[in-house]
Amino acid sequence: MRIVVDLDGTICELRQENQSYADVVPLEGAIEALHQLRMEGHSIIIHTARNMRTCGGNVGKVGANVGMVTYQWLERHAVPYDEIVFGKPYGDIYIDDLGYRYLNWDDTLDAIRERRE
């Protein structure tokens, strides 16, 4: 399966005001869960809306502003992924027929395994 995972609030904590994206902390169990999914043969695509509102939806500006710090953070924390997509439109709510509401990584892994069967 190709599993698309949001970055902020799912893999790492949400950035606080006056905090750098370099300093956010991984959420408990996130990196281990992504490694498990990769070991099970899934592809991991990270999708992020970082700076989309700030940059007025300009993906080029987003990449210039937060691309490097994001790649460095993923490497520093050994986050496994196959692709990263900058440019998820900023929204207050996302409606999607394939969505899964993240609450914690144990339940998320169970839901993925159930959907796979």
N, C-alpha and C positions, 0 to 999 in steps of 0.2 A: 504494500500500500504506500501511496504518497501521503505523508502526514504533514499538514501545514500547521505550524505552531506559532502563535504570537510570542513576541519576545518579552515586552514589559508587562509585568503582572502575571506572567505565566512561567517564564524561564527565570526571570530575575524580578526583584522588587521594583516597584514604581519609583522613579527618580523623584526625590524631594526637591523643593525649591532651594536654589543655591547649591545643589549637589551635582557633581559631574556624572555623566553616564559611565565614566571609568570606575566610579566608586560604588555603583549599585551592587547589591549582594544577590547571589543566586538563591532562588527559593528552595526550600527543603525538598529534597528528592528529585528536583527537576533534571539535573544533569545525569544522575543515575538512571532515571526513567528514559531519557533520550538515548543513552548508551544501550539500554535493554532493548528499546525499539529497533535500533540499528542492528543489534545482534540477532534479532528476530527477522531481519531482512527488509525492514521498512526503509524508505527514503524519508529524510527529514528536511523539510523546507521551512526556514524561519521567515516570518512575514512581520514587518514592523511599520508602524505609523510614526516612528520617532521623527520629530520636527516637521511633520507634514503640515500641521496648522501654522507653526511658526514661519515656515517657508512658503506659505500660500499654495501648497500643493505642488511646488516645483521640485521634482524628484532629483534633478541635477544639483540644486542647492542643498537638498537633504543629504545627498551623498558627500558633498563637500563639507558640510557641517558636522555630520555624525558618522559618516562611513568608516573612517579610520578607527575612531575610538570604539565603534561597535565591533569591527573585526578583531581589534586587539583584545577587547574584553572576552569575546568568544574563545580566542586562542588561550588567553591567560587562565580561563576557567575550564579549558578542555571540553568545550561544548561540541558534541558531534553534530554535523549538519552536512547536507549535500548541496543546498542552495540557500541563498538569502535574498529576499526581495524587499527592497526599500520602496515605499510608495503606497502602502495600504492607506486608503483615504481616511482622514481623521473623521471620526464619528462619535456620537454619544451612545449609540446603540447599533449593533450589527445584526441583521436578520439574514440567515443563511440556512438553506435546506440541509446542508451537510455539517452544520455546526454542532459542537459539543461544548457545554458550559463547564469550563474548568473550575473545579473546587479544590482538588488536591491530586497529586500524581498517582496514588494508589488506585483511586476510583477511575482516573483517566485511563490508566493501563488496562484495567478490567473492561472498560467500555470499548476500547480499541480491539481487544481480543474477542469480545462478543460480536462486534461488527464484522470482524474478519471471518468468523465462522459461517 
